[in-house]
Amino acid sequence: MQESTKFKFSPIAIEGLKMQAAEKESIVLIELLSHKSVIEDLLVSYYFKSRGRIYNVRINKPVLDENCNGTFKTTYTVGHFNACADVDSNEEESMQIAISADLDSGSVILTGEYFPEREPDEI
């Protein structure tokens, strides 16, 4: 399983990246922080089946090439709560997320890590 999502950079960010007005990593980090809910939704999709809750998401500064493609690390807490099963756990997790940007269209694709899906057990 590998999840991805898409959003658009703001026109100001695109202009800044094209003109190299500031450090591109800082511009992209600001855009990632302003689209934090998109990143949270991407992370939730990995824990949906286990009914995990994602919170306390922190985004590190990205590492980018000249075309604004690269990766960034996000750390977050996964919480599981089930009163019937007496489960209440919170675990710190992290994920490396890939960034693929198209500055002409302004679109950005974020792709999470690949986790192989387990086949069902034979009975």
Secondary structure, 3 states (H helix, E strand, C coil): CCCEEEEECCHHHHHHHHHCCCCHHHHHHHHHHHCHHHHHHHHHHHHCCCCCEEEEEEECCCEECCCCCEEEEEEEEEEEEECCCCEEEEEEEEEEEEEEEECCCCEEEEECCCCCCCCCCCC
